[in-house]
Amino acid sequence: MLDPLPNDYFMKKALQEAEMAFEKGEVPVGVVVVIDDRIIARGHNLTETLNDVTAHAEMQAITAAANFLGGKYLKNCTLYVTLEPCQMCAGALYWSQIKKIVYGAKDIERGCTALNTKLHPKTEMIGGVLEAECSSILKRFFIEKRNLN
């Protein structure tokens, strides 16, 4: 069996999604969902575009992955996201029974670990993958947003 692709590879794909969000004026968070080294879903924040506070990148990707798989559980999937999931997204990931969450930048104020949000007992979480790149796009977005106001 081939070695699985490294976390960096898929985080770079999530960063491409974050760039798309950035270009739309959305908070630049991107995500991909992977099963057996294959991307089955992608997403980025659409809260401004859809005027919907629940339209986070993870929520978009969870729905797309479930549709792809034909069921609500993501038991054999890994979610790669550029920013640590918030409490809402962590709750949805809990219910999806996702196997693994890999995130880039830590959200020290609103992230699921800061708020002690429980994940599914079988979910593994890894943080800090391409953290500098993931943090950089967020910083760039908020600096530009401040300069426009």
N, C-alpha and C positions, 0 to 999 in steps of 0.2 A: 504494500500500500504506500502511496506517495505521502510525504510529509505534508501536513496542512499548510496553507499559505499563512505567512506571518500576520500578526495583528496590525502592523504598520500598513500593509497592503490595503486592507479593508478600511482602515481609518482614513487613508488618503481618498478613498472613494466617498466616505462620509464627508470629508472636507470639500469635495467637489459639490456635494449637495449644499453645504453651508455657503459656498460661494454663490450658488444660485439664489439662496435666500437673501444674501447680502445685496445682490443686484436688484432684487425686488423691494428693497427697503425693509425686509424682515430681519429680526434678530437672527444672525447667521449661525443656526444650529442645523447640522445635517446628520443623516442616519442611513445606514444600510442594514438589512437583515440577511443573514447568510445561513445556508444549510449545505453541508457537504462541500464547502469551498465554492459555493455558487450563490451569487447575490439574487435573492428572490423578491426583494422589496427595497425601495428607496423612499426617502422623504426629507423634507426640510420644513422649517416653520412657515406657516401660512396664516398666522393669526390676524395680520393686518389685511391680507388679500381677501380672506373669507369672513372678516369681521367676527371671529370666533375665538374666544379665549382657550378653547380646548384643541385648537388646530396646531398643536406642537408637532415637531418633526417625528417624535416617537409614535404619537397617536396615528399619524398618517401612515407610517411604516407598519405598525401593528395591523391595521386594517388591510393594507395591501398584502402583507404576508399571509394573513388568515385567508384572504380571498384566493391567493395563489395555491395555498395548501388545501383549501376546501374544508377548513375546520378552524375552530377558535383557539386551539392550543398550539404553542410554538415550542414544544418540549425539546426538539432537537436543533433549535436555532440559536444563533448568536446575534445580538444586536450591537452594532458599532455606532456610537454616537459621540459627537464632538464635545458635548457638554454633559456633565453628570445629570441624570434625569431628576426632574422635580418630583415632588410628592404625588402629583396627579399621574404623571407618566409611570412612576414606580408602581403605583397601585394598579394601573392597567397592565404593566409587565408582570406583576404578581399574578393577576388573574389569567394571563396568557400562559403561565408556567414556563416562561422562556428559560432555556438552559444556561445562557451566559449573557452578561452585559459587559461590554468593553467601552469605557469612555475616555475621552481625552482630558479636557479641562475640568477641574473641580469647581463646583458651585458652593462656595463656603457659606453662603447665606440661605439659599433656597434649594440646595441639593438634597437628595433623599437621605444621604448619610448624616448631614447636618441636622436634619429634622427627625432622625431615627425612624425613618419609614421602613417597614419590614418588606423584604422581598420574599418570594416563594422559597421555602426551605431548600429546594434543589437548585436554586439559581446561584451561579457563581458570578462575582463581580470583580472586574479588574479596572483600575483607574490609572491615569497618567500616560496613556499611549499617545505619542505625538503631542504631548501636553503643550509645548511651546507654540506649535503651529495652531492648535485649537484655541489657545488663549489669545494669540495674536489677531486672528480674524475678529474675535469678539471685541478686543480693545480698539482695533481700527474702526469698527462699526460705531462704537459709542463715542469715540473721539470725533468722528465725522458728524455724527448726529448732534453732539454738543456744539460744534462749530457752525452748524446750520441754524441753530436756534439763537 
